Amino acid sequence: MKYFWVFILLSCPQFLSAKTVVEKTLATVEGEMISLMDLKEARKRLKQGFLEDSVLYPLFNKTQLQKKDSALLEFLIYEKLLDLSVAKTPLQVEEKSLTQTINRKKKKRGLSKKAFSRLLVKNHFTSSSYKEFLRKSILRNIFIQKEIAEKIRISDQDINEYALRKQGKALFTSFEYELAYLLFPPTEEGKKQAQKISQDIEKDSSFFDKWSPGSEKEKKEVLKNISLSTIHPSIKSAIRKLSIGQISSVLSLPAGYHIFKVLWKTPVITVQNQKRKEKLGVLLFKEIFNKKLKLYLEEKKKTAFIQINS
């Protein structure tokens, strides 16, 4: 009888080829195997949207994941690397959390319990294997949240610079200013005095703060909560070019000769600006997060023992 089964196997190559497909190893990550069957199942699950919640999904081009084995294999290698890192931590997922996640996914797909179960079977999931699939995915997300996301800090200035790069215009186009100014009388003597003080300030900017009026016709004052839309066009043009702490040249105005210093400027947060800021902040965070995650995984690849079979 033993020889009969040997004969059957040798005379039916389809049995041998099927066995070879199942056992073919595409890669190993620290001894953890990724088989051809793993790749095929991942591609099927990708098409059904099961991988879209993965923290790794945004790092890849969707078309390449669907069509290129190399891209999907890299995705699976990254998963293994994260799983190995998670295994070194005490992180856990409660059963209640898994159940809630499954219920949310059913609702998102608009499927009944039976319909969702059929979808799982179609993608080679049992109830327990799907829970394990979800558990690993959630743990990866929690781990990366702590390892990378919680360490990212973004300022208003970062968001404004991001807006300039992406949209070609600043997020905040209007500001309120706090300005200090020196005023000299609208006479030839006043002009000469203003020009002399301006030259002294160019040599030492602290001279602006030290200067005191020499007569009643000279003034040193501070203007608070000033909008550029409410001031003289010549002042507006000069102030727009200055950063905080910078000082203008001598400006000739009807009231006399002025030298301005920008003490502070605050963006005017309109409702529209606030909404733009929030959206751009989210986009910038995602961009920074994905770059840091990619770098993190590449560093892990360098130190891990990974063997890819051709």
C-alpha positions as CSV (number, residue, x, y, z in Angstrom):
1,M,0.0,0.0,0.0
2,K,2.9,2.4,0.8
3,Y,4.3,1.9,-2.7
4,F,0.9,2.6,-4.2
5,W,0.8,6.1,-2.6
6,V,4.3,6.8,-3.8
7,F,3.3,5.9,-7.3
8,I,0.2,8.1,-7.1
9,L,2.3,11.1,-6.1
10,L,5.0,10.6,-8.7
11,S,2.5,10.1,-11.5
12,C,0.4,13.2,-10.6
13,P,2.7,16.3,-10.7
14,Q,-0.2,18.6,-9.7
15,F,0.1,17.2,-6.2
16,L,3.8,18.0,-6.0
17,S,3.4,21.5,-7.5
18,A,0.5,22.3,-5.1
19,K,2.7,21.2,-2.2
20,T,5.6,23.3,-3.5
21,V,3.4,26.5,-3.7
22,V,2.1,26.1,-0.2
23,E,5.6,25.6,1.3
24,K,7.6,28.1,-0.8
25,T,9.3,30.7,1.4
26,L,9.6,34.1,0.0
27,A,11.5,35.7,2.9
28,T,12.4,35.2,6.5
29,V,12.6,38.0,9.1
30,E,14.6,37.0,12.2
31,G,13.6,33.4,11.5
32,E,9.9,34.3,10.9
33,M,8.7,33.0,7.6
34,I,6.8,34.8,4.9
35,S,5.4,32.3,2.4
36,L,3.9,32.6,-1.1
37,M,0.6,31.7,0.5
38,D,1.0,34.7,2.9
39,L,1.6,36.9,-0.1
40,K,-1.5,35.6,-2.0
41,E,-3.7,36.0,1.1
42,A,-2.4,39.5,1.7
43,R,-3.2,40.5,-1.9
44,K,-6.7,39.1,-1.6
45,R,-7.3,40.9,1.7
46,L,-5.8,44.1,0.2
47,K,-8.5,44.0,-2.6
48,Q,-11.2,43.6,0.1
49,G,-10.0,46.5,2.1
50,F,-8.6,44.6,5.1
51,L,-5.2,46.3,5.0
52,E,-6.4,49.9,4.7
53,D,-6.4,50.4,8.5
54,S,-2.8,49.3,8.8
55,V,-0.4,52.0,10.0
56,L,1.8,50.9,7.1
57,Y,-0.7,51.4,4.4
58,P,-0.1,55.1,3.8
59,L,3.7,54.4,3.2
60,F,2.9,52.5,-0.1
61,N,1.5,53.2,-3.5
62,K,-1.9,51.3,-3.6
63,T,-1.4,50.4,-7.3
64,Q,2.0,49.0,-6.7
65,L,0.8,47.0,-3.7
66,Q,-1.9,45.4,-5.8
67,K,0.3,44.7,-8.8
68,K,3.9,44.2,-7.6
69,D,4.9,41.3,-5.5
70,S,8.0,43.1,-4.3
71,A,5.9,46.0,-2.9
72,L,3.5,43.7,-1.0
73,L,6.4,41.6,0.2
74,E,8.1,44.7,1.6
75,F,4.7,45.5,3.3
76,L,4.7,42.1,5.0
77,I,8.4,42.4,6.0
78,Y,7.6,45.7,7.7
79,E,4.7,44.0,9.5
80,K,7.0,41.3,10.8
81,L,9.5,44.0,12.0
82,L,6.8,45.8,13.9
83,D,5.5,42.5,15.4
84,L,9.0,41.7,16.6
85,S,9.2,45.1,18.3
86,V,5.7,44.8,19.8
87,A,6.6,41.4,21.2
88,K,9.3,43.1,23.4
89,T,6.7,45.3,25.1
90,P,3.9,44.6,27.6
91,L,1.3,46.0,25.2
92,Q,-2.0,44.1,25.1
93,V,-5.5,44.4,23.5
94,E,-8.5,43.6,25.6
95,E,-11.2,41.3,24.2
96,K,-13.8,44.1,24.6
97,S,-11.7,46.4,22.4
98,L,-11.5,43.7,19.7
99,T,-15.3,43.2,19.7
100,Q,-15.9,47.0,19.5
101,T,-13.4,47.2,16.5
102,I,-15.2,44.3,14.7
103,N,-18.6,46.0,15.3
104,R,-17.3,49.3,13.8
105,K,-15.9,47.5,10.8
106,K,-19.3,45.8,10.2
107,K,-21.0,49.1,10.4
108,K,-18.5,50.8,8.1
109,R,-19.1,48.2,5.5
110,G,-22.8,48.2,6.1
111,L,-22.9,44.4,6.6
112,S,-24.9,42.2,8.8
113,K,-23.2,39.7,11.1
114,K,-23.8,36.8,8.6
115,A,-22.7,38.8,5.6
116,F,-19.5,39.9,7.5
117,S,-18.9,36.3,8.4
118,R,-19.2,35.2,4.8
119,L,-16.7,38.0,3.8
120,L,-14.2,36.6,6.4
121,V,-14.5,33.1,5.1
122,K,-14.0,34.3,1.6
123,N,-10.7,35.8,2.7
124,H,-9.6,32.7,4.5
125,F,-10.4,34.0,8.0
126,T,-11.9,32.1,10.8
127,S,-13.4,34.0,13.7
128,S,-10.3,33.5,15.9
129,S,-7.8,34.1,13.1
130,Y,-9.5,37.4,12.2
131,K,-9.4,38.5,15.8
132,E,-5.7,37.6,15.8
133,F,-5.2,39.6,12.6
134,L,-7.0,42.6,14.2
135,R,-5.1,42.2,17.5
136,K,-1.7,42.4,15.7
137,S,-2.9,45.4,13.7
138,I,-4.1,47.3,16.7
139,L,-0.9,46.5,18.7
140,R,1.2,47.8,15.8
141,N,-0.8,51.0,15.8
142,I,-0.5,51.5,19.5
143,F,3.3,50.8,19.4
144,I,3.9,53.3,16.6
145,Q,1.7,55.8,18.4
146,K,3.9,55.7,21.4
147,E,7.2,55.3,19.5
148,I,6.7,58.0,16.9
149,A,3.4,59.9,16.9
150,E,3.4,61.1,20.5
151,K,6.9,62.6,20.0
152,I,6.0,64.9,17.0
153,R,5.6,68.6,17.8
154,I,4.2,71.1,15.3
155,S,4.1,74.9,15.8
156,D,1.9,77.5,14.1
157,Q,5.0,78.6,12.3
158,D,5.5,75.0,11.0
159,I,2.0,75.0,9.7
160,N,2.4,78.4,8.0
161,E,5.6,77.4,6.3
162,Y,3.8,74.2,5.2
163,A,1.0,76.3,3.7
164,L,3.6,78.3,1.8
165,R,5.2,75.1,0.3
166,K,1.9,73.5,-0.6
167,Q,-0.3,76.4,-1.6
168,G,2.2,79.1,-2.4
169,K,0.6,81.5,0.1
170,A,0.8,82.0,3.9
171,L,-1.8,80.6,6.2
172,F,-2.1,83.9,8.0
173,T,-2.3,86.8,5.5
174,S,-3.2,89.5,8.1
175,F,-1.6,90.4,11.4
176,E,-2.1,92.7,14.4
177,Y,1.0,94.6,15.3
178,E,2.6,96.3,18.3
179,L,4.8,99.1,17.0
180,A,7.1,101.5,18.6
181,Y,8.0,104.7,16.7
182,L,10.2,107.8,17.0
183,L,8.7,111.0,15.6
184,F,10.6,114.1,14.5
185,P,9.0,117.4,13.3
186,P,8.1,117.9,9.6
187,T,10.9,120.4,9.0
188,E,14.3,120.2,7.4
189,E,15.9,120.2,10.8
190,G,13.6,117.3,11.8
191,K,14.6,115.4,8.7
192,K,18.3,115.8,9.4
193,Q,17.8,114.7,13.1
194,A,15.8,111.6,12.0
195,Q,18.4,110.6,9.4
196,K,21.2,111.0,12.0
197,I,19.3,108.8,14.5
198,S,18.6,106.2,11.8
199,Q,22.3,106.0,11.1
200,D,23.1,105.5,14.8
201,I,20.5,102.7,14.9
202,E,22.1,101.0,11.9
203,K,25.4,100.9,13.8
204,D,23.7,99.7,17.0
205,S,20.0,98.7,17.0
206,S,19.7,99.1,20.8
207,F,20.1,102.9,20.2
208,F,16.4,102.8,19.2
209,D,15.4,101.7,22.7
210,K,17.8,104.1,24.4
211,W,16.8,107.2,22.5
212,S,14.7,109.8,24.3
213,P,12.9,112.9,22.9
214,G,15.0,116.1,23.0
215,S,12.1,118.5,22.7
216,E,8.3,118.6,22.9
217,K,8.2,118.2,19.1
218,E,9.9,114.9,19.2
219,K,8.0,111.8,20.4
220,K,8.6,108.1,21.3
221,E,5.4,106.1,21.6
222,V,4.0,102.6,21.3
223,L,0.9,101.6,19.2
224,K,-0.8,98.3,20.2
225,N,-3.3,96.1,18.3
226,I,-2.7,97.9,15.0
227,S,-4.0,96.4,11.8
228,L,-2.1,97.4,8.6
229,S,-5.4,98.1,6.9
230,T,-5.9,101.1,9.2
231,I,-2.6,102.8,8.8
232,H,-1.0,105.0,6.2
233,P,0.1,103.1,3.0
234,S,3.7,104.2,3.4
235,I,3.8,102.7,6.9
236,K,2.0,99.5,5.7
237,S,4.5,99.0,2.9
238,A,7.5,99.4,5.3
239,I,6.1,97.3,8.1
240,R,5.1,94.3,5.9
241,K,8.8,93.8,5.1
242,L,9.9,93.8,8.8
243,S,10.2,90.9,11.1
244,I,9.8,91.2,14.9
245,G,12.6,93.3,16.3
246,Q,13.5,94.9,13.0
247,I,13.5,98.7,12.5
248,S,12.4,100.7,9.5
249,S,14.3,103.5,7.7
250,V,13.1,107.1,8.0
251,L,9.5,107.5,6.7
252,S,8.3,110.9,5.6
253,L,4.6,111.4,6.6
254,P,2.3,114.4,7.0
255,A,2.8,114.5,10.8
256,G,6.6,114.4,10.4
257,Y,9.5,111.9,10.1
258,H,9.0,108.5,11.6
259,I,11.2,105.5,12.5
260,F,9.3,102.3,13.3
261,K,10.2,99.2,15.2
262,V,8.1,96.0,15.1
263,L,7.8,94.9,18.8
264,W,5.3,92.1,18.1
265,K,2.9,90.7,15.5
266,T,0.1,88.3,16.0
267,P,-1.8,86.5,13.3
268,V,-5.5,87.4,13.0
269,I,-7.3,84.0,13.4
270,T,-10.5,84.2,11.4
271,V,-12.9,81.3,11.3
272,Q,-11.7,80.5,7.8
273,N,-8.0,80.6,8.8
274,Q,-8.7,78.4,11.8
275,K,-10.3,75.7,9.6
276,R,-7.4,75.9,7.2
277,K,-5.0,75.7,10.0
278,E,-6.6,72.6,11.4
279,K,-6.7,70.8,8.0
280,L,-3.1,71.8,7.2
281,G,-2.0,70.7,10.6
282,V,-3.4,67.3,10.1
283,L,-1.8,67.0,6.7
284,L,1.6,68.1,8.0
285,F,1.4,65.7,10.9
286,K,0.7,62.8,8.6
287,E,3.5,63.8,6.3
288,I,6.0,64.0,9.2
289,F,4.6,60.8,10.8
290,N,5.0,58.8,7.6
291,K,8.5,60.0,7.0
292,K,9.6,59.1,10.6
293,L,7.8,55.7,10.4
294,K,9.6,55.0,7.1
295,L,13.0,55.9,8.6
296,Y,12.2,53.9,11.7
297,L,11.4,50.8,9.7
298,E,14.5,51.2,7.4
299,E,16.7,51.4,10.5
300,K,15.0,48.2,11.8
301,K,15.7,46.5,8.4
302,K,19.4,47.4,8.7
303,T,19.8,45.7,12.1
304,A,17.5,42.7,11.5
305,F,18.5,39.4,9.9
306,I,16.3,39.4,6.7
307,Q,16.7,36.8,3.9
308,I,14.7,37.3,0.7
309,N,14.6,34.3,-1.6
310,S,14.7,34.9,-5.4
